[in-house]
Amino acid sequence: MRAVTLNKELMYTENHPPPKPKDGEALIRVTTAGLCNTDLEIAKGYMGFTGIPGHEFTGIVEECDDVRFKGRRVVGEINIGCGTCDYCHSGLENHCNHRSVLGILGKDGAFADFLTLPARNLHIIPDSLPDEYAVFIEPLAAALEITCQVELRPADDTAVVGDGKLGLLIGQALAVRGARLIVIGRHKEKLSILKNMGIEAILRPEIGDRKFDVVIDATGSAAGPDHAMELVRPRGRLVIKTTLNGPRQIDLNKVVVDEITIVGSRCGPFRPAIKALDNRSIDVKPLIRATYGLAEYAEAFKTASQDGVLKVLLKIA
């Protein structure tokens, strides 16, 4: 099969052996995949990953013991727990010490003609939701995870710092939930996407000395969490969504003195993400910058790495 592989460098091949599904797994023909900041960091060495990267995808189930999925369009949750440990038994499979993660940790991913995932990880895509929108289900679920972790009270002033793909999704997700919200970024053209939706969005220099009860770092930069913390009121909450290849620093003195609560936030619930995309309460069309074929992976990564670029897709089937 065709695949983009990573072993210190990204390479394209048309002769990669296709995966063989294990017991309980489905074989999925990938139709569309999305490039995100995590993929760019993995290409730089994040997680020490080798194999086929890619974790945002849509596909069609070719083989599966569960007849509900055979021949259906699906997306898949990316964390695969061992199924036997205390974390898995308590519903925390995402934190299983023995987990693999599609295209990120010990599991070949979506930048290929085929992938495998356990059937329990799969979600059927509604016919009314096209692939180029459905590929946003995984990152939108990550945005919605914030609402599962942090109570946003009606009186809370909330700021999202970062106007990349995830920041714009978080802004929409919180606005739909009725949060008192402002999105802070560096690019007028990207912030204008939210402004056109009626969401307040401003450039960082315009924020002045304003402080917030809840601040969400979605900058994708090493300095992002520290800069975001400067915006948090005493006894406020800082949510960190950024993962990077390399060390970062944060001022723990300020955490102690101002009694700030820090929340790490990763993957999230797929079902509400599917519903929000299907009913178009979340609009991802303005986020799509370009679509490439799998063999054009190098150009796709180059484009996705450029400052100001939002979502880049790979059309695989």
N, C-alpha and C positions, 0 to 999 in steps of 0.2 A: 504494500500500500504506500501511498504518498505520506510523508510526514516531515515536520520540522523537528529536529532533534537538538539537544543542548548537551555538549560535553566541553565545557569551557567556552566554546563558540557555537553559535547557531549554524545549522547546516540543513539543507533540503535534500531529501532522497525520495526516489520513487520505488525503492525496493526494501522498504522496512517491513519486517514480518508483522502481520496483523495480530492483534491481541486475541487470546483465547479466554473466553469467559470462564470463571470459576463457578462452583456451585452457588446458586443464588444471584449470580450476576447476569446482566443483560449485555449483549453486543449491540452497540449503537453506531449507526452510520452518521457521522457528523455532517451537518448541513451548513451551519454558520458558527463562527467563533468570534469572540470579542477580545481585543487587546486592552489590558488595563495596566495601571502603574505597577502592580505586583509583578506582572510579566516582564516589564522593563527592568525591575529590580532583580528578578530571578536571572535575567540575561547578564546582569552585572556580577552575579555570584550569590545573591540572597538565598539563604537556606541550603546552599551547597548542592542545589538540585541538578541532577543529570537525567536525561531522558527526553520525553516529549512534553513541553510546557503547554499551558493553556487550560483555563478552568471555566470560562464563560462560554456556553455553547447551547445550541439547539441541535437536535438530531432525530433520527427515526430508528426505532428499535427493530433490529433484524432478527435477533434470537433472544428468547427469554422464556423461562419456565412458567412465569406468571402471564397468563393469556390476556390479562387486562392491558398489557403494554405492547404486545406483539403488533408491529406495523404502525404504532402510534408515534406522533411527534412528542418529544419530551425534552425537558431540562433536568438537571440533576444536582442534588446537594453534593458538595465536594468533599466533605469529611467522611472518612470511612473508619469507624471504630472497630475494636476487636470483638465487641459484642458480648464479652464475658466479664469485664472488669466492673468495679463499683461505679465508675463514671458512666459507662454505657448503660448499666442497669438503672441508674438514677436519671437517665435522660440527658446526660452530658457527654454524648458521643463525640461532640466537637472538641472535647478536652481529654479524650482517651490518650493515655501515655503511649499507646501502641498504634495510634491511628496512622493512616496514610491520608494524603490530601491530593486530590486530582490536579496534576500538573504543577504541584508545589512541593510535595513531600512523598517520595517513595511510590508514586503512582503516575504512570504515563497519562498525559492529558489530551486536550482537544485539538491541537494543531496537527491533525492527521485525519485520514479518511475514516478511521474507526477508533472507538474507545470502549472500555468496559466500566460498568458501575453496578453495585448491588441494586437489585430491583427496588429495595426499600428506600433508596435515595432518589427515585425517579418521580417526576410530576408531569402529568399530561398537559400539553399546551392546548388551549382552546383554539378551534379552527379560525376564530375571528382575530387571533393575535398573530401577525406575521413574524417570521423568523428574526428580521432585523430589529424588531421591538422586543421579542421574547428573549433575546440574548442579554437583555438588561435585567432579567429576573434575579440573577445571583447578586449583582451589585446593589440593586434596589432593596433586596432582602437585607443586605448588610446595612443599608441606610435605615431601614425600618427597625433594625435591632436596637437602635438608640431608644426608641419609644418603649421597648420592652424592658430596658435597663434603668432608664431615668424618668421619673415622674416630672412632666412639664406642667406646672401649675398655671392657671390662667394669668396670674400676676407676674410670672417669671419673664424676664427679658432674656431672650436667647439669641446667641450669635453663632453662625457657622463661618469658620475661617477657612477659605479655600474655594476657588471658583473652577476647579477641575471637574471631571466627570462625577466623582463621588460627591463633592461639595454641592453641585447643582442638583443631584438626586436627593441628597439630604435636605436641601432647602425646600424642594417641592414636597417631600414626604412630611416634613414638619409643618409646612404651610397648610397642607390638606388636613392635618390634625388640629388646626386652629391655633398653633403656637404664635406668640408675640415674637416675631423673628426678623433678623437682619442677616444678610449674607455679605461677607467682607472678602474682597479679592483684589487682584492686581490687573485685571483685563476688562476694559469697558465693554468690549464686544461680547464676552462671555457673561458678564453680569447683566447685560441687556436682555439675555434670554429670560432671566428671572423677572426683570422689570416688566417685560412684555406680558408676563403672567400675573402681574399685580403684586409681586413679592419685592419687598424693599431690599436693595442691593447697592453697596457703595464701595469705593476704592479705600484701601487701608489708610492712606493719609487723611481721609475725611472723617475718620472715627474720633479723632481728638482724644480726650481723656474719659470717654464714655466707658462704663463698666457694665457687666452682665451677670445674671444669676447662673446661667448655663452657657458654656462656650464649648464648641465642638471643633476640634482640629481635624481638618480634612485637606491639609495643604500638600501632603506628600513630600515635605521637606524636612531635613534634619532639625532645623531651627523652629519648625512649626509649632510643636507643643509648648516650647518655652515662650514664644511670642504670643501664642494663644492665652497662656496663663496670665500674661500681663493685663488681659481684658476681664479677668474673673474677679468679681466682688468677694470680699471676705465671706467665708462660709458658702461660697459658690461651688459649682461643680464643673470640672473639666473632663470632657469626653475625648479620648484620643483614638482616631481611626487610622493613623498613618503607620505603615510598616516600611522599613527601609533596609538596604544592605549597608551595614556600618553602624558605628556607635553614635549615640545621641546623649545630650545632657539636658537636665531640667533642674531648675532652682528649687531644691527641696526645702531650703530655708523659708521660702515664700509659702510653700505648701503648709508648713508647720505654723508659721506666724499668722497667716490668713485663714488657717483651718479649711483648706481647700480639699474637696473630695475629688480624687482622680478615678475615672472609670475607663478601663480598656474595653474596646468594642470591636467585634470581628464579624463573624457570619450571622445571618438572621433568618427569619421565617419566610419560606417561599410562597405559601398560599396567599397571604395578603399582598405580596408583591405581584403575583400573577393576576389577582383581581384588580389591582390598581392600574396595571398596564392594559388589561383587557377592557376596562371601562373608561380608559383614557383620562383618568383623574391625574395620572402622571404622564407628562408628555416628553418622550425621549427623542422624537424626530429631530429637534434642533441640535441635539448633541452629536449626531452622526456626521463625521467629517469626510470619511472616505471608505471605500470598500475595495479590497484587493483579492486576487486569487491566492491559493496556498503557495504556489511557486514564487509569488511576488512578496514573500514574507519579509525579505530584507528591506524593501521599500516601505512595507507596512510598519515595521519597527522604526524605521527612520522617521516616517511621518508622525507616528505616535509619540516620538521623543521630542518633537519640536515644541517650543514654548507656545502656548495658546491653543494647541490642538486638543480637541475633545476625543470622542470615540472613533476608533478605527476598527473596522470589521474585516474578517477573512471569510470570503464565500468559498466553501469547500465542496459542496455538492449542488 
